[in-house]
């Protein structure tokens, strides 16, 4: 039987010692900051569609091209 590969998911850590008066908006803002910093959404958007390796190389060259 073939072993299943473990998927590695990005981890977003929130503070453990949350004060009692820590409101929802502030918690959501903290969460969204950490998600943005970790690059989770960028990775999800990138994996939405398959891009051929040659197309990816072309896009990378275009992105790094200096004017």
HUVENWO-V655055 format. One record per backbone hydrogen bond with DSSP energy under -0.5 kcal/mol. NH is the residue of the N-H (numbers start at 1). CO is the residue of the C=O. If there is no record, write none. Layout:
nh:co
NH:CO
NH:CO
This chain:
nh:co
9:7
13:11
18:16
22:19
23:21
27:23
28:24
29:25
30:26
31:27
32:28
33:29
34:30
35:31
36:32
37:33
38:34
39:35
40:35
43:39
44:40
45:41
46:42
47:43
48:45
56:52
57:53
58:54
59:55
60:56
61:57
62:58
63:59
64:60
65:61
